Structures are given as C-alpha cells and as structure tokens.
C-alpha cells in the first residue's frame, strides 16, 4: 500500500479526536526527557486528604491549612497535556501507518511566593520512525503506557540570580536561547544546537542564571549521572551560555563539556515584518571536529495558524565527510484555547536502509487542560 493511501486513515482519526476540547495552559513536552522512576497510582491515591496530609503543601504563612483539606493548597497548580500522532514514512525500515500518544502532568507549587517546586509526570507508547526515530521522529514518550516521574526541580532566587537544583533536569533549563523556530521533528529543535544551547542533563543538576537590565544574560550549570557531582564515580556535564535579546532579534552562544567531548554552539533570530528567520551553527570536538548548521523561517500569521519551514544537516559532519540534509514543513492550527492540530512533512537524506531517503507525513493533535 502506498504512503499516501495509508494516510487516508488520518482524517478519520482526527474526526474522532476533534470533538474533545478543553482549556488551560500547555505542557512543554520538548523539555521532558525519559526517566526510569515509576509512579504507581491506585484507587487510594484519590482518597480525600486530611489537613495534616495535603497532596502538596504550600509555604508556612501563605496558606490556611483549613482551606486545603481534600485537595491542592492555594499555591499549587496542576496542568495536563495530551498529544496524539498519526503518521507514516516512505523509505524507512517500517512503512506502516502508526498511531502514538503521550500524556503529561505538570505540578507546581511555591513556598515563599518567589520560589517554585516543579514535578513532571509522563506516559506514552510511541514506536517506529514517526514517534521515536533518532533523526526522523517527533520524540514522543515511549514508556509502554506506564506513568513515570519525568523530573523534579526546585528554583529559587539568590541575590539577583535564579538558582535551579533538581534530578533528571536539563542544564539548559535556565538558558535563554535565541531560537524562534517551532520544530516539527525533534532533531530540528534548538535550531540545530542541541549539544550546546540545548544542553541536556543525565542525573542530579545544579544551574544558575542572571539577567541584566541591558538585555544580556549569563547562565551555566553542571549535571552528573549517577547523582554524584564532581566525583570519579559519575560522568559530569558542564555548560555555560551568554545571550542577548532585543525587540526584533536575539543571539545566544554556548559552550559544553561532557568529559568525552567539547562543543561550541550559536543560534539567533531576526524578526522581519512577514516572518522570523532562525539560524544555528554547532561544532563538536571529540578529537575530530564535526560541524552542522540549521536555518528556518517562521510565518506567524498564515490563515488562522502559523507555518514553519526549515532545513539543516542531519548531524555534525567532519571536514571532508559527505553531508546529508533534512527538510521539514509544518502548519499549526489552534481550533480553540485547548486544542491544536499540526500536520507536517519531512524528508531525511540517507536515513533509510542502504542510505535511502526517508519521507514522512504526520498529523499531531494536542490538547491542554
């Protein structure tokens, strides 16, 4: 069966999904990594809590305990998000039309009014080149349907700076970045600077950022797996970023060191009247220097939605190596405050068997509530 014949199922799937709607803020799934800590829920999890056993307590003096019986404190919020994905690839190992989902819960509370304790919980069943491919996938969660704790982080002010400590949290969580492009596939995220400006984290993380009044900002941090920073038992990841933003443009420069390699990255954007241009360049040194780049255009007002078109190298390539490229386009259309439909198409050179090109088409439907 041909690729686009397989995709005839997509309108039917969207027709089933469209009647569902809700309202609230969105959960950012791109900032979520995969974790191994399972969160178990049973019927007793939803029993009413006593005044001495609140689900998440607020700070002393901020909340009257008599007002929190049976639920969240007044300083605690919860947000929920669900993504459905229908798509297929042509030229990949598997060309079957696939359906995937991911579900996320974000819990946040404050104890002083200036700090924030955040907990992310995820679930998903993504498989195949559309859902989880390393260079072609949309990076959906693939935990087999079980709930997992996807990170715990505590952020608080220290003088004029902001400090973050947490577990399974990216160092770049405190970075400003300068990428205005909305990526469809995961590889296009961070404007092609995922090893530097989008630096991740493996275990326990400590990071700090400071924003100057002039538009400049500095940030940096360290992450280690296992949870033993600055010891021989773990692998440490270091990163630092300097960024500047103005009304119509911005630029960010970052350096990273993971003990096995070092990397430099720069990304930036410039907003024209009709579109915003985003670019990124990255260089990684593992004993041999490899470089890659990205360029993308974002059109914020195309009909009732927005259009993003981008291209870049499929990896960082050493001098003299044959470069391959990836191209993508997506259109994001908000049906209402809580539901957005995003169809997209991508082509990845040399990603299939025998270095065949892979073409993919997918429709993502996102709900937030």
N, C-alpha and C positions, 0 to 999 in steps of 0.2 A: 504494500500500500504506500503510495507516495506521501511525502511530508505534509503537504497542504490538505490532502484528503483526511489524514489523521487529525488535523486541527479543526475539522468540522465539528468535533465534539466540544470545542471551546465555547461557542455561543450558547450551547445548551447548558454547559456548566455555569456560565455567567448568569444565565436566566434563572437558575436555581438559587444563585448566591445573591442576586440583586435585591430581592425583597427584604433581605436582612439589612438593618441600618441601626446606627447608634451614634451618640455624640460624646466627645471628650477630647483630650489631648492625645497625640500619637506617641507610641513607644518606639524608640530608636533601636531597631534590631541590629544595624550595622555595627554598633559599638559593642555587641554581645559576642563573646567567644564561647566555645563548647567547654563544658565542665563535667566533672565526674561525680559531684556530690548529689546524691538523690534526695529529693524532698518527698516524704511519704505523707499522704493525706487520707484519712479515713472519716467515717461518719462523726466521730467525736471531735474532729477538727473544727466543726462548725457549731459546737455547743456554746451557749451563752457564757461569757466570761464574768467572773466576779470582779469587784472593784480592786481586789488585790492581785488579779491575774489578767491584766489587759493584754490584748494581742501585741500592740506596740505602744509603749507608754511615752507620753510627752515629757518635757522638762519640768523640773520642780518649780512651782510657782506659776507655770504657764497654763496648766490645765487642772480644773477641779476634778478629783477622782470620781465624784458622784455623777459627773456628766459622761463618763466613758464606760459605764457598765454595759457589757454586751457588745462592744464594737471598738472601732478605732478611737484614739484620742483626737482632740481638735487640731493637733499639729501633724497628724498623719494623713497622707493621701495614698490612694491606690489608682493605678491606671492599667488598662488592659488593651492588648492588640492581637489581632489575628490576621495572618496573610494566607491566601490560597493561591496556588500556582498551577496552571495548566499549560503544557508546552511539549515540544518535540524537537529533535535535532536531525539533521541530514548529514551523513558522512562520519558520524561518531560510532563508537563501539556498539551502542544500542540506539536504535531509531524509533523506539516505542514512544507513543504519546503517554506522558506521565502526569500524575496529579500529586501535589505535595501541599502540606500545610505547616505553619509554625504559629505558636501561641506564646505570648509573653505577658508577664505580670511585673509591674514596677511598683515597689513600695518605698515611700519616702517619709521621713519624719524629722523634726527639729527639736532640739532640747534647749537651745538658747535664743532661737529666732534668727541666728546668723550662721548656724551650722546645718549640716544635712547628713543623715544616715540613709543610704540607698541600698536596696536589695533587689536583684533581678532574678526572676524565675522563668525558665523557658521549657518549651516542649516542641517537638517536631518529628516528622517522619520522612524527610527529604531523601531521595535516592536519585542516581543517574546523573547524566551530564547537565541537565537543566537545573536540578536542585542543588547538587553538591560538587560539580566539576571544578577542578582547581583553577582552570583558566576560562571556563565557559559557564560555570554555574552562577546562580544568584545567591549562593551561600545561605540557603535555608538551613535551619536546625535539623539535625538528623539523629535525635536521641532515641528513636524507636517508639516514640509516643509517651515516654515517661517524663515526669517533671524533674528538672534539675535546677539547683541553685546556680545561677549564672554570674555571680559576682556580688561581693559585699564591699561597700566603700563608705568611708566617713570623711567628709570635707568640712574644714573649719578655717576661720580667719586667724592669721598670725601676724600682728602688726598690719602692714598694708598688703600682705601677701595672702594667697589661698593655698592651704595645705590639704593634700589627699593621702589617705592611707587606706589600704584595702587588700583583698585577696582576689586573684584572678581578674585584675583590673589593668587596663592598658596604661602605660606611661603617658601616652598621648591624650589621655582623658583630660589633662589640664592644658593641652596645647591649643593655640588659637587657630592655626592653619590658615590657608588662603585659597581654598578650593570652592568655587561656587557651582561646580558641575554636579548634577544629580545622576549618579551612575545607575545603570540597569544591571549589569553583571558586576560581581564582586571585584573582579580584577581591575576594573576602571575606577574603583573607589580611591579616595585621597589623591585624585589627579595623577595616578601613577607613582606616588611616593609612599607606598605602604610600608617600606622598611625604615623610613626616617620620620617624615611629618606624621605618618600614621602608625608610629611605633607601637607594637603590642606589649603584652605582659604575660608571663608564664605562671607566676605564683604571687607571693606577697609583693605589694607595690607601695612605694612612697614617692610622692612627687609634689612639686611646689610651682606656683606661677605668680607673676607680679605684672600688673597692668599699669603703665604710666599714663598720665593725663594727655600726653602728646600723641597717643595712638600706638606707641611701641609697647611690646610685651615680651617678657622673658619667662621661660618655663623649662623645667628639667626634672628628671627623676631616675629611679632605679627599680628594677623588678628582678626577682630571683625565683628559680624553681630547683629543688623544693624550697619551702618557706624559710630559707636561711640566707639572709643578705650578707654579702661580704665575707663569705667563708669558702673554703675549698670544696665543701660538700655540694654546692649548687652552682648553677650557671647564671651569672649576673648579666642583665641587660641595662645599659646606660643610655640616656638620651638627653639632648638639650635642644631648645628651639628659640629662635628670635623672630618676631613677626611685627609687621606694621600694617595698619589698615587706615584708609581714608574714606571719603564719601563714595568714590567710584572705583577704587582699586585697592588691592592689598597684596602683600608678599610675605612668605614665610620661608625661613632657612633652618634646616635641622641637621644634627649630627647624631649618629647612633653607633654603639659598640656592643656586640654580644659575645665577646671573648674569642669568637671564631672569625669574625669579620668586622670591618668598619664601613660606614656608609655616610654619604652626603646627599641631601635632597633639597630641592627648592620648588615651590609651587606658588602660583599667583593668579590673580584675576583682574580683568578690567571690564567695567560695565559701560557698554555703548547704549545709545537710545533704543535700539531694536533688539539687542542680545548682549549676553555676557560671555566673554572669552576667558577660558581657564586653561592654564598650561602647567606642566610639571616635568622636571628632569631629575633623575636619580643616578648615583654612581655607587657601586658596592665593590669593596676590595677584599677578596679572600686570598690574596696572594697574586691573583689576576684581577685586573679591573674590568668590571662589566657595567654597561650603561643602558638606560632606557628612557623613553620620553612619552608624554601624553599631551593631547590637545583636544579641547571640546568647546562646543557652543551651546549655550542655554537660552532658549527663547521663552520668556516668562508669560507671554500672552499670545497664544495661538488658539483661536476659538475660545472655548471655556476652560482650556487646560494649558499645559506647558510642554515644550518639546526640547529634548536634549539629544545632540548628535556628537559622537566622539570617536577618536581613534588613537592608537598608541602601539608600542611594541608589546609583544606577548610575554616578554621577560626582559631582564637586563642582559645585554649581549657583550661579549668581549670583543676587542678590536680584531677585525678580520673574520669574525663569525657572520654567518648569513642571518640577517634579521627577519623575523616574521611579525606580522601586524594583526591587530584586532580592530574591528569596526562595530559600532553599535548605534542604534537609534531607538528612542522610547518616547511615548506620549502619555503624560499623566493627567487624568481627568477626574476631578473631585465631583462625585454625584451629590454629596452633601457634606456636612461637617465631620461625619464619622466614617465615610466610605469613599475610597478612591480606587479607580481602575487604571492599570498601567499596562498597555500592550507594548511589546518591544521585539526587536530583531537584532541578531548579532552574527558576525562572521569571524571565525578564528582560523588563521592560516596555520596549517601543519599540526592541528590538534587531534586529528583522527588517525586511524590505522594507516600505516605506510605514508605518513605525513600528509594525509588528505585534509583538505579544508573542512571545517565544521560550520554548518549554518543552523541557527536555532531561532525558533519563534515561540514566544510565550506570552501569557496574559497573567498578570498578578493583580489580585483583588485584595485590598487592605481595609480592615475595619479597626477603628479605635473607639474605646468606650470606657 
